[in-house]
Amino acid sequence: MCAIARAMMSYPALLMLDEPSVGLSPLMVKRVFETIRMLVTREDLTVLLVEQNVSEALEISDRGYVIDHGHIVQEGEAALLRNDPRIGATYMGL
């Protein structure tokens, strides 16, 4: 949260986040994703998010890219990726 706040002090047009949920408790993960969503809506901020928590990332995203071993294997609207059974089975444990 401190890193996000510090980055926002410069009023960026683009915020790049790499695994913001790593090592956090479930409660803090929820707060981080709520904060990201709020920044996108209220501040009209573009966020480039790299995240292994696929379901949370796709929940707050407009668009998604699935990368496997350094290669983009699927891309599209986040809602479509979130509902794709292949994504669910391979990356979300469904």
C-alpha positions as CSV (number, residue, x, y, z in Angstrom):
1,M,0.0,0.0,0.0
2,C,2.9,2.3,0.8
3,A,4.5,1.7,-2.6
4,I,1.2,2.5,-4.4
5,A,0.7,5.6,-2.3
6,R,4.2,6.8,-3.1
7,A,3.8,6.2,-6.8
8,M,0.5,8.1,-6.8
9,M,2.2,11.2,-5.3
10,S,3.6,12.0,-8.8
11,Y,0.1,11.8,-10.4
12,P,1.1,9.3,-13.0
13,A,-0.9,8.5,-16.1
14,L,0.2,4.9,-16.0
15,L,0.9,2.8,-12.9
16,M,2.8,-0.5,-13.4
17,L,2.4,-3.1,-10.6
18,D,4.3,-6.4,-10.5
19,E,2.7,-9.0,-8.2
20,P,1.2,-6.5,-5.7
21,S,-0.5,-9.4,-3.8
22,V,2.6,-11.5,-3.1
23,G,3.0,-12.4,0.5
24,L,-0.1,-10.6,1.7
25,S,-2.9,-11.9,3.9
26,P,-6.2,-12.5,2.1
27,L,-7.6,-9.4,3.8
28,M,-4.8,-7.2,2.5
29,V,-5.0,-8.8,-1.0
30,K,-8.7,-7.7,-1.0
31,R,-7.7,-4.2,0.0
32,V,-5.0,-3.9,-2.6
33,F,-7.3,-4.9,-5.4
34,E,-10.0,-2.6,-4.1
35,T,-7.4,0.2,-4.1
36,I,-6.4,-0.6,-7.6
37,R,-10.0,-0.6,-8.8
38,M,-10.7,2.7,-7.0
39,L,-7.6,4.3,-8.6
40,V,-8.7,3.3,-12.1
41,T,-12.2,4.6,-11.6
42,R,-11.7,7.8,-9.5
43,E,-8.3,8.9,-10.9
44,D,-8.9,7.7,-14.5
45,L,-5.6,5.9,-14.1
46,T,-4.3,3.2,-16.5
47,V,-2.8,0.3,-14.6
48,L,-0.5,-2.4,-16.1
49,L,-0.8,-5.3,-13.6
50,V,1.3,-8.4,-13.6
51,E,-0.3,-10.9,-11.2
52,Q,-0.5,-14.6,-10.6
53,N,-3.8,-14.3,-8.7
54,V,-5.7,-14.8,-12.0
55,S,-9.3,-14.5,-10.7
56,E,-8.7,-11.3,-8.8
57,A,-6.6,-9.7,-11.7
58,L,-9.3,-10.5,-14.3
59,E,-12.0,-9.3,-12.0
60,I,-10.6,-5.8,-12.0
61,S,-9.2,-5.7,-15.6
62,D,-10.6,-4.6,-18.9
63,R,-8.2,-6.7,-20.9
64,G,-6.0,-9.7,-20.1
65,Y,-3.0,-11.5,-21.5
66,V,-2.1,-15.0,-20.4
67,I,1.6,-15.6,-20.6
68,D,3.0,-19.2,-20.3
69,H,6.8,-19.7,-20.3
70,G,7.3,-16.2,-21.7
71,H,4.8,-16.5,-24.5
72,I,1.4,-14.9,-24.9
73,V,-0.9,-17.9,-25.2
74,Q,-4.2,-16.1,-25.0
75,E,-5.5,-12.5,-24.9
76,G,-8.8,-10.7,-24.9
77,E,-11.4,-9.0,-22.8
78,A,-11.0,-9.9,-19.2
79,A,-14.6,-11.0,-18.8
80,L,-14.2,-13.5,-21.7
81,L,-11.0,-14.8,-20.3
82,R,-12.5,-15.1,-16.8
83,N,-15.3,-17.3,-18.2
84,D,-13.1,-19.4,-20.5
85,P,-13.0,-23.0,-19.1
86,R,-9.4,-23.5,-20.4
87,I,-8.2,-20.5,-18.3
88,G,-10.1,-21.8,-15.3
89,A,-8.8,-25.3,-15.6
90,T,-5.2,-24.3,-16.3
91,Y,-4.6,-21.2,-14.2
92,M,-7.3,-21.0,-11.6
93,G,-7.6,-24.5,-10.4
94,L,-11.2,-24.9,-11.5
